[in-house]
Amino acid sequence: MKFFIDTADIAEIRDLAATGLVDGVTTNPSLIAKSGRDFLEVLAEICDVVPGPVSAEVAATDTQGMLAEGRALAKVAQNVAVKVPLTPDGLKACRTLSGEGTAVNVTLCFSPAQALLAAKAGASYVSPFVGRLDDIGSDGMALIAEIVELYMAQPELETEVLVASVRHPMHVVEAAKMGAQVATLPPKVLRQMFQHPLTDKGLSDFLADWEKTGQSILKAGSAAQ
Ligand code: E4P
């Protein structure tokens, strides 16, 4: 499974990219607003730090407007994936941009029927939002299971399932078990994935016992007499 990080905070992106675990980045207008940065400037910077796909969302709602914005975004760097909403206009723009060789991430997907349309429109990625479904008392992960099953039953569809609106590590684990190809994680969730209290306790016990040996791995024969 590929891990994208869901932020436009360049400091977070640099920090997490250094782990070697980050395959791409997703942004949306809310995340750009939160960054307080100029969109194209921060996009170029992110694309420089992370060589994998970086999703950048259009703001227009009509096909022609989305095409103009999508082409401008795609010019920023070769690894930009243009994000369009799952609307009739968005899918028309998706078809055209994909035909021009631009990767398209179709966002705001909340049903298997929508995911089928996105794939038929030639999307490289479809982004089902699990957390926002959970938030309204629906089952976000059930949607992922349905889309993965649907795409597997139609092998000619090449769209990857990009699990979005992730709220906690179990969303990622469940999505991986289901066979989703990508999850986009808020930085906090990626950090949470490292954590286990028994890892911390085990490490602290090992270090205390190691201290008692008086040895240093880098100094041969350093055992205390
Ligand atoms: C990413 O592509 C989505 O825009 C993002 O995951 C939405 O997450 P949210 O529901 O936490 O805003």
Residues whose N, C-alpha, C, O or C-beta is under 5 A from the ligand:
A	BS01	E4P	D6 T26 T27 N28 S127 G131 R132 A164 S165 V166
